[in-house]
Amino acid sequence: MLGVLFLGQGCDPEPSHLAVLTSLAPAAAPTATLQRQAPDELFGELFRRVQMERVFADGKTFVDMIPKAEPSEIMGAYAAAKDLPGFNLKAFVEQYFAPPAQPESGFVSDSTRDIADHINALWPYLTRRAGADEGAAGSLIPLPNDYVVPGGRFREVYYWDSYFTLLGLQTAGRNDLVRDMVENFAFLIDKVGHVPNGNRTYYLTRSQPPFFALMVEVLAEIEGEEVYAEFMPQLISEHQYWMQGAADLTPKQRASNHSVLLGDGSILNRYYDAGDRPRAESYREDVLTIRESGRDSQLVARHLRSGAESGWDYSARWFADGENIASIVTTDILPPDLNSLLWKLEQVISEHHPDETTATKYTRLASKRAAAIDKFLWNPLSRYYEDYNWTTGQHTGYLTLAGTYPFFVGLAPQEYVETVGNRLSKDFLGPGGLRTSLQRTGQQWDAPNGWPPLQWMAYKGMLDYGRIALALEIKNRWMKNNQRVYANVQKMVEKYNVEDISLLAGGGEYPVQDGFGWSNGVYLRMTAE
């Protein structure tokens, strides 16, 4: 019975999942100490007009611009001028805001370089210096150490991108930057209570897939096991952030923040943004989606923001109808990728925590999560490739590469790899690498696009589980695709078309970006494998 399991009084001699989580819960949720406001909060009507009237083609441009005066002065000037004859909104913005910083400006591609030399020459241009600040009214959050940005329109550090960037930095021998990046994320966990999507004020309400434990693992490979003790407080804080609300779950309140209670008393996690207004950086797009949906505006806004937390913004895996973004239901979904990463986090804590009692508690949490993943996220027909909708009690029917995460982190039973690998080879593998999903929807995290982090995780998972020929085929097709594009344009881009290898990529909210942090990292690391 659910109530019996809830109280830890059933047949299981181990403490219940909830009881263990309650014993580990912080006295209070972490409180953000970075009090800077986001641009939509600071600039109100001015912000809304700039975004809705498309003063800039890319909604991210304005939120990254650097105010030249205090917000009160800017808004006072706007109030005085906005109704005057001949008022020019774009000219006003250009008067009071400087263009966004472009850290990679000045880099010139050289066709005589091979890809590895190109990537290594590019690192300095993608690196931002410690303490970089744009003023209290700017959206950039200063960090204590140097950091690498992805490139293109992405002018700040990103959470899950950075793990794959670290793989490249490690391969290139840039161990100083690996440590800098890990320390920056530890700083954000301490100061904000979690690692935000990126170091911008408009990202503070959400995180991204939790790769911090894997980042610490990379640093430990470089510096030794003592690294785990150094960052153990932040590893535990990361876990507490994702489990906030778990202790409050009941059969009548099955979901709170990132945590969801299932019918057998186990707990799994979902993506969940604390905000419920349109994203500042995609304000116009979100407003139009909300209008199209005809649904509650705050609910749809939260689903959109939570989809951004997943890093897969967007894929039809989050859509109720599998086609239209207006049907988005991200917070209804329990994904195998997120839960695999949280299992990995629990494993790292349990294996390296110096206190035996605490280590044992995290061992139990990892064991209970593994059992819940096997029960709810493994499907004999589709394997791990489908998400689970906890509100309907059904799998979504939408197959994606998220199903390879349990192999990447070492969670999946060995006997599952044959059928998962066969499906990967038969349905997901295209001429240029692995397609992200099996459907073409126009969304950038669906077919025909392939993304560097997913190629790496699928390759590494299959390699670790003994599907060596498949792993090498994934790696070879992906690297040849990268090489082909580089030969044509002397660039590494953020995503690639893996079906039509005469093209770059397609689909999504914005044009293909060049740079590019995680593409660089995955390619370099694959060259060393």
MOWOUR-V183832 format. One record per residue. N is the residue number from 1. RES is the residue in one letter. SS is DSSP state (h for helix, s for strand, l for the rest). PHI is phi in radians with two decimals (999 if undefined). NEAR is the number of other ideal C-beta (glycine too) atoms within 10 Angstrom. Layout:
BEGIN
N|RES|SS|PHI|NEAR ; N|RES|SS|PHI|NEAR
END
This chain:
BEGIN
1|M|l|999|9 ; 2|L|h|-1.04|13 ; 3|G|h|-1.11|11 ; 4|V|h|-1.17|13 ; 5|L|h|-1.06|18 ; 6|F|h|-1.06|18 ; 7|L|l|-1.57|12 ; 8|G|l|1.23|17 ; 9|Q|l|-2.03|12 ; 10|G|l|-1.49|14 ; 11|C|l|-1.29|6 ; 12|D|l|-1.20|13 ; 13|P|l|-1.26|6 ; 14|E|l|-1.32|11 ; 15|P|l|-1.07|16 ; 16|S|l|-1.16|21 ; 17|H|h|-0.94|28 ; 18|L|h|-1.17|23 ; 19|A|h|-1.10|18 ; 20|V|h|-1.13|21 ; 21|L|h|-1.11|23 ; 22|T|h|-1.09|15 ; 23|S|h|-1.21|12 ; 24|L|h|-1.74|18 ; 25|A|l|-1.17|16 ; 26|P|l|-1.22|13 ; 27|A|l|-1.09|4 ; 28|A|l|-2.60|6 ; 29|A|l|-1.11|13 ; 30|P|l|-1.00|16 ; 31|T|l|-1.87|7 ; 32|A|l|-1.08|14 ; 33|T|l|-1.75|9 ; 34|L|l|-1.58|14 ; 35|Q|l|-1.65|8 ; 36|R|l|-1.10|18 ; 37|Q|l|-1.64|15 ; 38|A|l|-1.34|21 ; 39|P|h|-1.01|27 ; 40|D|h|-1.17|21 ; 41|E|h|-1.38|14 ; 42|L|h|-1.33|22 ; 43|F|h|-2.05|25 ; 44|G|h|0.67|13 ; 45|E|h|-1.05|11 ; 46|L|h|-1.05|24 ; 47|F|h|-1.00|19 ; 48|R|h|-1.08|15 ; 49|R|h|-1.14|16 ; 50|V|h|-1.02|25 ; 51|Q|h|-1.32|25 ; 52|M|h|-1.25|13 ; 53|E|l|-1.56|11 ; 54|R|l|0.90|10 ; 55|V|l|-0.97|18 ; 56|F|l|-2.13|17 ; 57|A|l|-1.07|8 ; 58|D|l|-1.79|16 ; 59|G|h|-1.08|23 ; 60|K|h|-1.33|22 ; 61|T|h|-1.05|18 ; 62|F|h|-1.14|23 ; 63|V|h|-1.23|26 ; 64|D|h|-1.74|25 ; 65|M|l|-1.23|22 ; 66|I|s|-1.85|16 ; 67|P|s|-1.05|20 ; 68|K|l|-1.62|14 ; 69|A|l|-2.56|15 ; 70|E|l|-1.15|13 ; 71|P|h|-0.96|18 ; 72|S|h|-1.10|10 ; 73|E|h|-1.19|13 ; 74|I|h|-1.11|21 ; 75|M|h|-1.21|18 ; 76|G|h|-1.15|12 ; 77|A|h|-1.14|15 ; 78|Y|h|-1.12|19 ; 79|A|h|-1.05|11 ; 80|A|h|-1.33|9 ; 81|A|h|-1.83|15 ; 82|K|l|-1.08|13 ; 83|D|l|-1.75|7 ; 84|L|l|-1.32|7 ; 85|P|l|-1.03|4 ; 86|G|l|1.39|6 ; 87|F|l|-1.05|11 ; 88|N|l|-2.01|11 ; 89|L|h|-1.09|15 ; 90|K|h|-1.13|11 ; 91|A|h|-1.11|12 ; 92|F|h|-1.11|19 ; 93|V|h|-1.08|20 ; 94|E|h|-1.16|14 ; 95|Q|h|-1.26|13 ; 96|Y|h|-1.86|19 ; 97|F|s|-2.35|23 ; 98|A|s|-1.52|13 ; 99|P|l|-1.07|10 ; 100|P|l|-1.05|22 ; 101|A|l|-1.16|17 ; 102|Q|l|-2.13|13 ; 103|P|l|-1.11|20 ; 104|E|l|-1.66|18 ; 105|S|l|-1.09|7 ; 106|G|l|1.78|8 ; 107|F|l|-1.36|15 ; 108|V|l|-2.13|7 ; 109|S|l|-1.17|15 ; 110|D|l|-2.20|10 ; 111|S|l|-1.18|9 ; 112|T|l|-1.43|8 ; 113|R|l|-1.41|15 ; 114|D|l|-1.43|11 ; 115|I|h|-1.08|20 ; 116|A|h|-1.07|16 ; 117|D|h|-1.14|11 ; 118|H|h|-1.06|20 ; 119|I|h|-1.10|24 ; 120|N|h|-1.17|17 ; 121|A|h|-1.27|14 ; 122|L|h|-1.45|23 ; 123|W|h|-0.87|17 ; 124|P|h|-1.06|12 ; 125|Y|h|-1.37|17 ; 126|L|h|-1.71|21 ; 127|T|s|-1.70|17 ; 128|R|s|-1.84|21 ; 129|R|l|-1.47|11 ; 130|A|l|-0.95|13 ; 131|G|l|1.35|10 ; 132|A|l|-0.92|16 ; 133|D|l|-2.41|11 ; 134|E|l|-2.11|17 ; 135|G|l|1.61|14 ; 136|A|l|-1.08|13 ; 137|A|l|-1.53|21 ; 138|G|l|-1.36|23 ; 139|S|l|-1.53|30 ; 140|L|s|-1.30|21 ; 141|I|l|-1.69|23 ; 142|P|l|-1.13|16 ; 143|L|l|-2.10|24 ; 144|P|l|-1.29|14 ; 145|N|l|-2.20|19 ; 146|D|l|-1.06|16 ; 147|Y|s|-2.66|25 ; 148|V|s|-1.85|30 ; 149|V|l|-1.69|25 ; 150|P|l|-1.15|26 ; 151|G|s|2.15|26 ; 152|G|l|1.08|19 ; 153|R|l|-1.30|17 ; 154|F|s|-1.66|20 ; 155|R|l|-1.72|21 ; 156|E|l|-2.32|23 ; 157|V|l|-1.32|26 ; 158|Y|s|-2.10|24 ; 159|Y|h|-1.13|25 ; 160|W|h|-1.27|24 ; 161|D|h|-0.91|26 ; 162|S|h|-1.16|29 ; 163|Y|h|-1.04|25 ; 164|F|h|-1.30|25 ; 165|T|h|-1.09|32 ; 166|L|h|-1.05|29 ; 167|L|h|-1.03|27 ; 168|G|h|-1.24|29 ; 169|L|h|-1.10|27 ; 170|Q|h|-1.07|20 ; 171|T|h|-1.10|21 ; 172|A|l|-1.41|19 ; 173|G|l|1.35|11 ; 174|R|l|-1.57|19 ; 175|N|h|-1.18|16 ; 176|D|h|-1.08|11 ; 177|L|h|-1.26|21 ; 178|V|h|-1.04|25 ; 179|R|h|-1.10|17 ; 180|D|h|-0.96|19 ; 181|M|h|-1.17|25 ; 182|V|h|-1.10|25 ; 183|E|h|-1.10|19 ; 184|N|h|-1.09|20 ; 185|F|h|-1.21|27 ; 186|A|h|-1.09|23 ; 187|F|h|-1.02|18 ; 188|L|h|-1.14|25 ; 189|I|h|-1.06|24 ; 190|D|h|-1.17|13 ; 191|K|h|-1.56|15 ; 192|V|h|-1.80|20 ; 193|G|l|1.76|22 ; 194|H|l|-2.86|26 ; 195|V|l|-1.54|29 ; 196|P|l|-1.17|27 ; 197|N|l|-0.77|26 ; 198|G|s|-2.79|25 ; 199|N|l|-1.50|28 ; 200|R|s|-2.29|24 ; 201|T|h|-1.09|24 ; 202|Y|h|-1.36|24 ; 203|Y|h|-1.83|28 ; 204|L|l|-1.19|25 ; 205|T|l|-1.45|22 ; 206|R|l|-2.53|24 ; 207|S|l|-1.87|28 ; 208|Q|l|-2.53|22 ; 209|P|l|-0.82|22 ; 210|P|l|-1.36|24 ; 211|F|l|-1.77|25 ; 212|F|h|-1.05|28 ; 213|A|h|-1.06|24 ; 214|L|h|-1.24|20 ; 215|M|h|-1.14|23 ; 216|V|h|-1.06|24 ; 217|E|h|-1.07|17 ; 218|V|h|-1.08|20 ; 219|L|h|-1.12|21 ; 220|A|h|-1.15|18 ; 221|E|h|-1.09|13 ; 222|I|h|-1.47|15 ; 223|E|h|-1.89|14 ; 224|G|l|1.99|9 ; 225|E|l|-1.13|9 ; 226|E|h|-1.11|9 ; 227|V|h|-1.05|19 ; 228|Y|h|-1.09|20 ; 229|A|h|-1.15|11 ; 230|E|h|-1.06|15 ; 231|F|h|-1.85|24 ; 232|M|h|-1.03|18 ; 233|P|h|-1.01|12 ; 234|Q|h|-1.31|21 ; 235|L|h|-1.08|23 ; 236|I|h|-1.19|18 ; 237|S|h|-1.09|19 ; 238|E|h|-1.04|26 ; 239|H|h|-1.11|21 ; 240|Q|h|-1.10|19 ; 241|Y|h|-1.05|20 ; 242|W|h|-1.23|21 ; 243|M|l|-1.75|23 ; 244|Q|l|-0.95|20 ; 245|G|l|1.58|20 ; 246|A|h|-1.08|23 ; 247|A|h|-1.23|16 ; 248|D|h|-1.70|14 ; 249|L|l|-1.27|22 ; 250|T|l|-2.46|12 ; 251|P|l|-1.02|11 ; 252|K|l|-1.57|6 ; 253|Q|l|-2.14|10 ; 254|R|l|-1.47|15 ; 255|A|s|-2.36|17 ; 256|S|s|-2.66|17 ; 257|N|l|0.89|19 ; 258|H|l|-1.50|26 ; 259|S|s|-1.79|22 ; 260|V|s|-2.35|25 ; 261|L|s|-1.56|25 ; 262|L|l|-1.75|19 ; 263|G|l|-1.12|12 ; 264|D|l|-1.68|12 ; 265|G|l|1.62|23 ; 266|S|l|-1.41|19 ; 267|I|s|-2.22|25 ; 268|L|s|-2.18|25 ; 269|N|s|-2.13|21 ; 270|R|l|-2.26|24 ; 271|Y|l|-1.40|26 ; 272|Y|l|-2.73|24 ; 273|D|l|-1.60|24 ; 274|A|l|-1.22|16 ; 275|G|l|-1.54|19 ; 276|D|l|-2.43|16 ; 277|R|l|-2.18|18 ; 278|P|l|-0.97|25 ; 279|R|l|-1.09|27 ; 280|A|h|-1.05|25 ; 281|E|h|-1.37|27 ; 282|S|h|-2.38|22 ; 283|Y|h|-1.05|23 ; 284|R|h|-1.11|15 ; 285|E|h|-1.05|17 ; 286|D|h|-1.18|23 ; 287|V|h|-1.05|18 ; 288|L|h|-1.16|14 ; 289|T|h|-1.13|22 ; 290|I|h|-1.07|21 ; 291|R|h|-1.11|12 ; 292|E|h|-1.10|13 ; 293|S|h|-1.18|18 ; 294|G|l|1.19|8 ; 295|R|l|-1.79|16 ; 296|D|l|-1.00|11 ; 297|S|h|-1.14|15 ; 298|Q|h|-1.21|13 ; 299|L|h|-1.13|15 ; 300|V|h|-1.15|24 ; 301|A|h|-1.04|21 ; 302|R|h|-1.15|22 ; 303|H|h|-1.06|28 ; 304|L|h|-1.13|26 ; 305|R|h|-1.14|27 ; 306|S|h|-1.21|25 ; 307|G|h|-1.08|28 ; 308|A|h|-1.18|23 ; 309|E|h|-1.09|27 ; 310|S|l|-1.17|25 ; 311|G|l|1.46|22 ; 312|W|l|-1.67|27 ; 313|D|l|-1.93|22 ; 314|Y|l|-2.33|24 ; 315|S|l|-2.32|26 ; 316|A|h|-1.22|25 ; 317|R|h|-1.06|29 ; 318|W|h|-1.61|29 ; 319|F|s|-1.70|23 ; 320|A|l|-1.07|18 ; 321|D|l|-1.68|11 ; 322|G|l|1.21|15 ; 323|E|l|-2.42|13 ; 324|N|l|-1.95|14 ; 325|I|h|-1.09|26 ; 326|A|h|-1.13|17 ; 327|S|h|-1.67|18 ; 328|I|s|-1.01|26 ; 329|V|l|-2.46|20 ; 330|T|h|-0.91|27 ; 331|T|h|-1.29|24 ; 332|D|h|-1.48|20 ; 333|I|s|-1.82|26 ; 334|L|s|-1.81|25 ; 335|P|l|-1.69|28 ; 336|P|h|-1.19|26 ; 337|D|h|-1.14|28 ; 338|L|h|-1.03|24 ; 339|N|h|-1.23|26 ; 340|S|h|-1.17|29 ; 341|L|h|-1.15|24 ; 342|L|h|-1.24|25 ; 343|W|h|-1.06|23 ; 344|K|h|-1.08|22 ; 345|L|h|-1.03|26 ; 346|E|h|-1.09|24 ; 347|Q|h|-1.11|21 ; 348|V|h|-1.08|24 ; 349|I|h|-1.12|24 ; 350|S|h|-1.13|18 ; 351|E|h|-1.40|12 ; 352|H|h|-2.15|21 ; 353|H|l|-1.24|20 ; 354|P|l|-1.28|9 ; 355|D|l|-1.57|9 ; 356|E|h|-1.10|8 ; 357|T|h|-1.13|8 ; 358|T|h|-1.15|16 ; 359|A|h|-1.03|15 ; 360|T|h|-1.13|13 ; 361|K|h|-1.08|21 ; 362|Y|h|-1.26|23 ; 363|T|h|-1.07|17 ; 364|R|h|-1.11|19 ; 365|L|h|-1.08|25 ; 366|A|h|-1.11|21 ; 367|S|h|-1.13|16 ; 368|K|h|-1.18|24 ; 369|R|h|-1.15|23 ; 370|A|h|-1.03|19 ; 371|A|h|-1.14|13 ; 372|A|h|-1.19|21 ; 373|I|h|-1.07|24 ; 374|D|h|-1.13|15 ; 375|K|h|-1.38|14 ; 376|F|h|-1.84|21 ; 377|L|h|-1.90|25 ; 378|W|l|-1.71|20 ; 379|N|s|-2.14|15 ; 380|P|l|-0.97|6 ; 381|L|l|-1.54|9 ; 382|S|l|-1.92|17 ; 383|R|s|1.08|23 ; 384|Y|l|-1.53|28 ; 385|Y|l|-1.25|25 ; 386|E|s|-1.77|23 ; 387|D|s|-1.45|27 ; 388|Y|s|-2.07|25 ; 389|N|s|-1.56|16 ; 390|W|l|-1.26|20 ; 391|T|l|-1.39|14 ; 392|T|l|-1.82|11 ; 393|G|l|1.28|10 ; 394|Q|s|-2.23|10 ; 395|H|s|-1.27|19 ; 396|T|s|-1.38|23 ; 397|G|s|1.42|13 ; 398|Y|s|-1.89|22 ; 399|L|s|-1.68|22 ; 400|T|s|-2.46|28 ; 401|L|h|-1.24|26 ; 402|A|h|-1.00|28 ; 403|G|h|-1.19|28 ; 404|T|h|-1.59|30 ; 405|Y|h|-1.02|27 ; 406|P|h|-1.03|29 ; 407|F|h|-1.43|26 ; 408|F|h|-1.08|25 ; 409|V|l|-1.56|24 ; 410|G|l|1.47|14 ; 411|L|l|-1.51|23 ; 412|A|l|-1.19|26 ; 413|P|l|-1.08|11 ; 414|Q|h|-1.02|9 ; 415|E|h|-1.22|7 ; 416|Y|h|-1.44|17 ; 417|V|h|-1.20|21 ; 418|E|h|-1.10|12 ; 419|T|h|-1.23|13 ; 420|V|h|-1.14|24 ; 421|G|h|-1.11|22 ; 422|N|h|-1.10|13 ; 423|R|h|-1.16|18 ; 424|L|h|-1.05|26 ; 425|S|h|-1.20|16 ; 426|K|h|-1.31|8 ; 427|D|h|-1.92|14 ; 428|F|h|-1.67|25 ; 429|L|s|-1.43|19 ; 430|G|s|-1.85|19 ; 431|P|l|-1.03|12 ; 432|G|l|-1.95|26 ; 433|G|s|2.29|31 ; 434|L|s|-1.57|23 ; 435|R|l|-1.28|24 ; 436|T|l|-1.28|27 ; 437|S|s|-2.46|25 ; 438|L|l|-1.75|15 ; 439|Q|l|-2.10|17 ; 440|R|s|-1.65|15 ; 441|T|l|-2.15|20 ; 442|G|l|1.51|12 ; 443|Q|l|-1.44|25 ; 444|Q|l|-1.26|21 ; 445|W|l|-1.72|26 ; 446|D|l|-2.38|23 ; 447|A|s|-1.04|20 ; 448|P|l|-1.67|21 ; 449|N|s|-1.43|27 ; 450|G|s|-2.07|27 ; 451|W|s|-2.08|26 ; 452|P|h|-0.91|30 ; 453|P|h|-1.09|21 ; 454|L|h|-1.26|28 ; 455|Q|h|-1.12|30 ; 456|W|h|-1.10|24 ; 457|M|h|-1.20|23 ; 458|A|h|-1.16|30 ; 459|Y|h|-1.00|27 ; 460|K|h|-1.18|22 ; 461|G|h|-1.11|27 ; 462|M|h|-1.15|26 ; 463|L|h|-1.10|18 ; 464|D|h|-1.16|16 ; 465|Y|l|-1.69|22 ; 466|G|l|1.57|13 ; 467|R|l|-1.53|23 ; 468|I|h|-1.21|11 ; 469|A|h|-1.08|11 ; 470|L|h|-1.12|20 ; 471|A|h|-1.01|21 ; 472|L|h|-1.18|14 ; 473|E|h|-1.16|17 ; 474|I|h|-1.02|29 ; 475|K|h|-1.06|22 ; 476|N|h|-1.15|13 ; 477|R|h|-1.16|20 ; 478|W|h|-1.17|25 ; 479|M|h|-1.13|18 ; 480|K|h|-1.14|14 ; 481|N|h|-1.12|21 ; 482|N|h|-1.01|23 ; 483|Q|h|-1.14|13 ; 484|R|h|-1.10|15 ; 485|V|h|-1.11|24 ; 486|Y|h|-1.09|21 ; 487|A|h|-1.08|11 ; 488|N|h|-1.43|10 ; 489|V|h|-2.23|13 ; 490|Q|l|0.95|16 ; 491|K|l|-2.47|19 ; 492|M|l|-1.80|27 ; 493|V|s|-1.99|21 ; 494|E|l|-1.31|26 ; 495|K|s|-2.64|24 ; 496|Y|s|-2.34|27 ; 497|N|s|-1.38|24 ; 498|V|l|-1.72|25 ; 499|E|l|-1.71|17 ; 500|D|l|-1.87|13 ; 501|I|l|-1.44|18 ; 502|S|l|-1.58|8 ; 503|L|l|-1.98|13 ; 504|L|l|-1.49|21 ; 505|A|l|-2.95|22 ; 506|G|l|-2.98|16 ; 507|G|l|1.60|19 ; 508|G|l|2.13|18 ; 509|E|l|-1.40|16 ; 510|Y|l|-2.65|16 ; 511|P|l|-1.11|14 ; 512|V|l|-1.02|21 ; 513|Q|l|-1.78|20 ; 514|D|s|-1.90|20 ; 515|G|l|2.81|23 ; 516|F|l|-2.39|25 ; 517|G|h|-0.71|30 ; 518|W|h|-1.34|27 ; 519|S|h|-1.13|32 ; 520|N|h|-1.04|31 ; 521|G|h|-1.11|28 ; 522|V|h|-1.18|28 ; 523|Y|h|-1.09|26 ; 524|L|h|-1.04|20 ; 525|R|h|-1.15|21 ; 526|M|h|-1.14|22 ; 527|T|h|-1.15|15 ; 528|A|l|-1.61|11 ; 529|E|l|-1.49|12
END
